[in-house]
Amino acid sequence: MMLVNRCGTMVVPFMTLYLTENKHVSIGKAGFVMALFGAGSIVGGFLGGKLTDKFGSYYIQLIALIGGGLMFFLLGHVEGYPAICVVTFLLSLVNEAFRPANSAAVAQYSEAQNRTRSFSLNRLAVNLGWALGGGLGGFIAAYDYHLLFWIDGFSNIGAAILLWGVLAPSKTKLRAEQPATRPAGNIPSAYKDKPYLIFIVLTTLFAYCFFQLFTTLPLFYKRVLLLNEQYIGGLMAMNGLVIAAIEMVMVFKIEGRRNDLHFIFFGVLLVGLSFALYNLLIVPALLAVLCMLLATFGEMFSMAFMNSYWSRRSLPENRGQYAGLYAIAWSTAQVLGPGTGAVVAEQYGFNVLWWLLAGFCLIAAAGFKWLQRKEEN
């Protein structure tokens, strides 16, 4: 289901290019649209988490996939900047409610001893789909940007059909979808878990930097390194293929050997290094490949164990809250990251942006290391 859904992931990585090249809006306005996408994600993440705890992950996933598919069709046909802004927000709200529901479902279908691998398997499907979608998206965008919206829409609806056909409650024996049996007052709230809230703040800071890889960075590739859409799509595909080929093996080898926060710390540092290298190396095509590889390995170390961290702090009865907060962290970063990143690049240059992001990653890494030491003491 995730593979089918993510094979159609073509709109988001090429949205800034679509707006600037096809709709002829400024970099700042394109960044604002992506910020609206993030704002919708925040609302969708909150609602998705709440509704998952109330109704179960299956129904929320199904509604979000179908609704998101229909909204992709609509976004590809609206004209005018205000209409694009409104539809982008609504698309994100509906589509991103899927994320906490899907994360809760992965936790429900796995056991504590293999949960990190379960999340990695889910990410493998996501990134393999991302690789296929990103690679094909570059060629399709060079031909006709509007086709991207049709493909994304049909992939969402196709994933919903697969979910209904395979994982409908009537076809499974899993009991985790049933409502909680504890009295509501006895269920701890994720919003009062102070170490987790600190983790969410640090994750938001890291995610702010990470989102630049797929929003502002393609503009840098195009306008500064002078790479074409096909090459940019190839870099996106490489990110997904490397994760699909390596992450599961890597997680199997290292899971349980160190605290989750140690691996997160290391991964965030690698992403920060990838940003710093854009200001230190000068061979365009090779520079792009090297930095994308560093960011990819940083993503594997950090994000696989971020999922493990939040899931082990949660209970079945409040898992939607924890997953929702984690989704909100990424959505908040999506509000702030593309818009402000584009403005910094436009006003002060890409060099300033890359140093800023490298510094933010360093701060986030230090915070994760502090959390690790507090947890182990």
Secondary structure, 3 states (H helix, E strand, C coil): CHHHHHHCCCHHHHHHHHHHHHCCCCHHHHHHHHHHHHHHHHHHHHHHHHHHHHHCHHHHHHHHHHHHHHHHHHHCCCCCHHHHHHHHHHHHHHHHCHHHHHHHHHHHCCCHHHHHHHHHHHHHHHHHHHHHHHHHHHHHHHHCCHHHHHHHHHHHHHHHHHHHHHHCHHHCCCCCCCCCCCCHHHCCCHHHCHHHHHHHHHHHHHHHHHHHHHCHHHHHHHHCCCCCHHHHHHHHHHHHHHHHHHHHHHHHHHCCCCCHHHHHHHHHHHHHHHHHHCCCCCCHHHHHHHHHHHHHHHHHHHHHHHHHHHHHHCCCCCHHHHHHHHHHHHHHHHHHHHHHHHHHHHHHCHHHHHHHHHHHHHHHHHHHHHHHHHHHC
